[in-house]
Amino acid sequence: YLRMSKQRILKIVIPLLIIAVIAGIWVVKNNSATAPLTPSAASDNKADVVQPNNDTDFVLEVSSVDLGTLTAYGLPLIIDFGSDSCIPCKEMAPVLQTMNAEMQGKAIVKFVDVWKNPDAAKDFPVQVIPTQVLIAADGTPYAPSKEVSAQIQFSQYSYKDTGELAFTVHQGGLTKEQMRIILKDMGVE
């Protein structure tokens, strides 16, 4: 009798656990994907450490990202949201390090580990990693030229109420050449 009872319990518990996991994934995915974009969402964030490429450490250890502070330097900004344990992110790490070193004083290239800092990307449209958020020197979202858009695929997000561009992102890895093309399009020589 006890053995039949355990089998019945397992037949009920296992499907319930599977449903709970799927529901949890759906809730997490939809909460970050459907969060309304508002102008204050980008400016209410606080960074623990913010340095405008005046060192070789391109990691931005944050609980969230403060675009207001980063854009105050008047430099184009590329924030790569990824993880030290993600294989495509590991492949892109040397690109970020090289571009950070090359762009000293010309642009800000930063990396944020979203697994170590899960709240860091909460106000950004990060659906996969790596994802790069691209901000122009004047603090507005980067609007790629037609020539650059023909070479590199971007996702652009607009505010629902105004239709104004809220974010421009690139999903997946970028090569050094692609980053140079983007930065040149942003006005970096």
Phi, psi and omega per residue, in radians:
Y1 nan -0.718 -3.125
L2 -1.128 -0.689 3.129
R3 -1.134 -0.706 3.101
M4 -1.133 -0.640 -3.125
S5 -1.171 -0.741 3.115
K6 -1.108 -0.721 3.128
Q7 -1.116 -0.730 3.117
R8 -1.121 -0.737 3.141
I9 -1.103 -0.769 3.128
L10 -1.103 -0.669 3.124
K11 -1.135 -0.433 3.121
I12 -1.603 -0.780 -3.037
V13 -1.200 -0.769 -3.084
I14 -1.071 -0.867 3.084
P15 -1.075 -0.610 3.105
L16 -1.141 -0.706 3.088
L17 -1.108 -0.736 3.116
I18 -1.084 -0.771 3.111
I19 -1.104 -0.710 3.134
A20 -1.117 -0.726 3.125
V21 -1.129 -0.797 3.121
I22 -1.080 -0.759 3.115
A23 -1.104 -0.715 3.111
G24 -1.087 -0.760 3.104
I25 -1.104 -0.757 3.136
W26 -1.079 -0.765 -3.139
V27 -1.100 -0.808 -3.141
V28 -1.093 -0.796 -3.113
K29 -1.131 -0.777 -3.094
N30 -1.304 -0.501 3.089
N31 -1.173 -0.708 -3.139
S32 -1.383 -0.551 -3.090
A33 -1.396 -0.481 -3.060
T34 -1.829 0.099 3.102
A35 -1.086 2.243 -3.089
P36 -1.154 2.434 3.089
L37 -1.504 2.183 3.091
T38 -2.302 2.678 -3.137
P39 -0.995 -0.570 -3.121
S40 -1.316 -0.327 -3.126
A41 -1.084 -0.606 -3.107
A42 -1.425 -0.311 -3.044
S43 -1.906 -0.076 -3.106
D44 -1.607 0.071 -3.088
N45 -1.473 2.682 3.116
K46 -2.206 2.282 3.101
A47 -1.717 2.515 3.076
D48 -1.322 -0.733 -3.122
V49 -2.372 2.201 3.104
V50 -2.353 2.074 3.083
Q51 -2.313 2.275 -3.135
P52 -1.435 1.278 3.062
N53 0.885 0.618 3.082
N54 -1.695 0.233 3.037
D55 -2.534 3.076 -3.121
T56 -1.610 -0.021 3.111
D57 -1.467 1.888 -3.084
F58 -1.620 0.042 3.141
V59 -1.455 2.265 3.088
L60 -1.846 1.763 -3.134
E61 -1.392 1.926 -3.012
V62 -2.411 2.784 2.891
S63 -1.707 -0.421 2.967
S64 -2.784 2.927 -3.043
V65 -1.829 2.260 3.138
D66 -1.727 1.660 -3.137
L67 -1.131 -0.587 3.135
G68 -1.019 -0.776 3.130
T69 -1.209 -0.780 -3.115
L70 -1.148 -0.700 -3.114
T71 -1.339 -0.261 3.131
A72 -1.110 -0.334 3.132
Y73 -1.335 -0.209 3.115
G74 1.213 0.495 3.136
L75 -2.070 2.595 3.008
P76 -1.009 2.621 -3.001
L77 -2.320 2.266 2.999
I78 -2.174 2.022 3.073
I79 -1.896 2.097 3.116
D80 -1.703 2.027 3.061
F81 -1.642 2.052 -3.102
G82 -2.731 -2.638 3.129
S83 -2.695 2.563 3.076
D84 -1.158 -0.338 -3.106
S85 -1.768 0.034 -3.124
C86 -1.600 2.229 -3.060
I87 -1.062 -0.856 3.092
P88 -1.080 -0.564 3.107
C89 -1.186 -0.695 3.096
K90 -1.098 -0.652 3.124
E91 -1.172 -0.533 -3.116
M92 -1.510 -0.299 -3.087
A93 -0.938 -0.796 3.124
P94 -1.100 -0.583 3.098
V95 -1.106 -0.815 3.137
L96 -1.101 -0.745 3.138
Q97 -1.099 -0.795 3.134
T98 -1.104 -0.812 -3.103
M99 -1.177 -0.627 3.079
N100 -1.065 -0.787 -3.134
A101 -1.162 -0.740 -3.120
E102 -1.201 -0.535 -3.003
M103 -1.673 0.207 3.127
Q104 -0.862 2.122 3.118
G105 1.369 -0.093 -3.123
K106 -1.924 -0.607 -3.114
A107 -2.737 2.800 3.094
I108 -1.887 2.138 3.098
V109 -2.121 1.994 -3.069
K110 -2.251 2.698 3.097
F111 -2.071 2.383 3.066
V112 -2.196 2.142 3.099
D113 -1.474 1.872 -3.062
V114 -1.340 -0.250 3.082
W115 -1.457 -0.580 3.071
K116 -1.403 -0.489 -3.123
N117 -2.240 1.296 -3.011
P118 -1.063 -0.438 -3.136
D119 -1.503 -0.133 -3.039
A120 -1.088 -0.575 -3.071
A121 -1.804 0.181 -3.014
K122 -1.070 -0.490 -3.118
D123 -1.755 0.215 -3.130
F124 -2.096 2.660 3.141
P125 -1.407 1.185 3.134
V126 -1.757 1.941 -3.124
Q127 -1.880 -0.482 3.093
V128 -2.393 2.825 3.031
I129 -2.113 2.499 -0.014
P130 -1.356 2.580 3.006
T131 -2.332 2.307 3.103
Q132 -1.858 2.247 3.037
V133 -1.687 2.270 -3.010
L134 -2.024 2.134 -3.091
I135 -2.176 2.315 3.112
A136 -1.259 2.897 -3.093
A137 -1.042 -0.519 -3.119
D138 -1.471 0.094 3.099
G139 1.559 -0.025 3.109
T140 -1.576 2.773 3.080
P141 -1.054 2.440 3.095
Y142 -1.091 2.265 3.062
A143 -1.947 1.760 -3.062
P144 -1.135 2.547 3.055
S145 -1.212 2.889 3.126
K146 -1.087 -0.638 -3.135
E147 -1.108 -0.769 -3.133
V148 -1.233 -0.708 3.117
S149 -1.081 -0.500 3.108
A150 -1.266 -0.410 -3.101
Q151 -1.699 -0.563 -3.035
I152 -2.280 2.339 -3.124
Q153 -1.498 2.246 3.117
F154 -2.115 2.729 2.960
S155 -1.986 2.304 3.129
Q156 -2.084 2.396 -3.120
Y157 -2.069 2.379 -3.136
S158 -2.065 2.713 3.048
Y159 -1.222 2.376 -3.099
K160 -1.106 -0.693 -3.040
D161 -1.359 -0.558 -3.064
T162 -1.964 -0.349 -3.065
G163 1.359 -0.003 3.136
E164 -1.194 2.499 3.138
L165 -1.077 2.191 -3.116
A166 -1.781 -0.751 -3.101
F167 -2.602 2.542 2.908
T168 -2.128 2.212 -3.124
V169 -2.309 2.770 2.975
H170 -2.127 2.279 3.119
Q171 -1.785 2.336 -3.116
G172 1.757 -3.086 -3.096
G173 -1.405 2.704 3.035
L174 -2.115 2.556 3.041
T175 -1.519 2.931 3.072
K176 -1.035 -0.725 -3.126
E177 -1.093 -0.746 3.117
Q178 -1.127 -0.719 3.111
M179 -1.121 -0.679 3.104
R180 -1.117 -0.705 3.113
I181 -1.077 -0.810 3.134
I182 -1.088 -0.838 -3.123
L183 -1.123 -0.670 3.075
K184 -1.091 -0.723 3.103
D185 -1.127 -0.460 3.089
M186 -1.449 -0.056 3.095
G187 1.788 0.135 3.128
V188 -1.491 2.251 3.126
E189 -1.714 nan nan
